[in-house]
Amino acid sequence: MNAEPNPVHAVDSLGVVADAAARAGEALDLAARHLDPSLVDVLRIVGFDEEYVSAQGSYLFDVDGRAYLDFHTGEGFASLGHNHPDVREVLCATLAADLIDGVQIHYSPLAGMLAEALSERLPPGLDAVFFASTGAEAVDSAMKFARAATRRPRLISCDSSFHGVTLGPLSLVGDDFFKEGFGPLLPGCDRVPFGDLARLEAELRDKDVAAFIVEPIQGRMVTPAPADYLQSAQALCRHYGTLFVIDEIQTGLGRTGKWFALEHWGLEPDFVLVGKALSGGYMPVAAMVTRREIYDKAVGTLERCYVHQSTYGRNRLSMAAGLATLRIIERDSLLERAASVGTLLFDGLAALQQRYEMIKEVRGRGLMIGIELGAPKSRVARMNWRLIHMASEGLFPQLIVIPLHRDHGVITMAAGKNDVIKLLPPLTLSEAEAQTFLDAFDAVLADCHGAARKNWSVVRDIATATLTRRARAGFR
Ligand SMILES: Cc1ncc(COP(=O)(O)O)c(C=O)c1O
């Protein structure tokens, strides 16, 4: 796909699209007034406050027509690239067919077809599907179904995990930072260190745990499960009658070079959770896939068949987007592409690691890549490093993220309160685009490895301003 903004602007008789285009310059002010002013502040501080006006394939375009290579894709939402024309075609055709939607007494073939298509790509027996609109809702569904099917109260997750921010999934999330102020959360939710089988077994031994829920590669810092951990965790779960839930909301649908990351370890879980990429980059859709006997134990009676529902869960456009996504991944061999372009990126990053001390580790699989930064060695740079960490635990990666965006038009993301830069480029990424990223990364690292360079001063200024603001707040 070429890096050209789409010049065609559709119009509607109500003027919605035209109004949005006319008010594009007000987008951040509107957001600051009515949505989330703190997030707008952050975008302005790190210079991500461009007036983006369109998106196509691997690129966003700003009002001046400058292209930005998107290595984040809304955390994997636009895994097919932005505004994929074939997904749009399917969505338009689905709308034009005037199908029935939102009527709970009706099942469209689209929903059954998508459930069937997901099942066919999963290990045998995973053939009962509940569709939701968000990943958190899919996680929440698995929490409920596991409790109801086992009649056990407890749920175990891992430290550093992420499963969503509604109250159910939040009770599983590994970092307390996300939870502050929102408690009390669900009772019966406990965590074990990711990779620690002894601690997991200690929790399972009393046979009161309904489910163990785990990401095969933790998304927060792109941490792959240690060798044999997932197979052994699955065996422990089977032994103690705990259901084994794999959260593939980020890793699923080609991200790691397979349909599902669980294939790397030959897992046969009791639940698989899917989201993000299923959207085709257009529609809110997620799925909980489980075994028929589990589904039926939870809600499989005539009296209880409607106790777990979601108004938008299997709406036609979401179902059509999901089906289009699976077909495009298959037709365009995107699993193979994710694996091969991923290898190109890993090899390129390994070569950069040889040259730059600040790359501590590169990890992940396929096109899910985490680059962990380490402390620089020179005295001045180390002092800056300390100051930046005092200001905020998640600020240091901005040393790379800001100039990548500002000087090279490459969008990446700092992974949270840590020193990891996270790459989730589209599965459609070309070899040339991968090389563009590597060249830009090389140039930014070259600058950062001199302590007096401009990249340091930008982040140091943010750190100083943060510390000053904090001190002032403390005095008030
Ligand atoms: C592994 C994982 N599970 C669940 C979620 C929650 O998904 P959503 O934001 O669609 O609720 C996310 C979102 O980042 C995720 O990465």
PDBQT file of the ligand as one rigid body, heavy atoms in Angstrom, charges set to zero:
ROOT
HETATM    1  C1  LIG A 501      -4.071  -8.672  26.835  1.00  0.00    +0.000 C 
HETATM    2  C2  LIG A 501      -5.209  -7.698  26.901  1.00  0.00    +0.000 A 
HETATM    3  N1  LIG A 501      -6.363  -8.094  27.465  1.00  0.00    +0.000 NA
HETATM    4  C3  LIG A 501      -7.418  -7.257  27.542  1.00  0.00    +0.000 A 
HETATM    5  C4  LIG A 501      -7.342  -5.970  27.072  1.00  0.00    +0.000 A 
HETATM    6  C5  LIG A 501      -8.530  -5.042  27.169  1.00  0.00    +0.000 C 
HETATM    7  O1  LIG A 501      -9.057  -4.786  25.910  1.00  0.00    +0.000 OA
HETATM    8  P1  LIG A 501     -10.026  -3.526  25.680  1.00  0.00    +0.000 P 
HETATM    9  O2  LIG A 501      -9.193  -2.291  25.774  1.00  0.00    +0.000 OA
HETATM   10  O3  LIG A 501     -10.600  -3.741  24.304  1.00  0.00    +0.000 OA
HETATM   11  O4  LIG A 501     -11.061  -3.579  26.746  1.00  0.00    +0.000 OA
HETATM   12  C6  LIG A 501      -6.155  -5.518  26.497  1.00  0.00    +0.000 A 
HETATM   13  C7  LIG A 501      -6.039  -4.132  26.014  1.00  0.00    +0.000 C 
HETATM   14  O5  LIG A 501      -4.970  -3.592  25.815  1.00  0.00    +0.000 OA
HETATM   15  C8  LIG A 501      -5.061  -6.408  26.410  1.00  0.00    +0.000 A 
HETATM   16  O6  LIG A 501      -3.901  -6.026  25.862  1.00  0.00    +0.000 OA
ENDROOT
TORSDOF 0
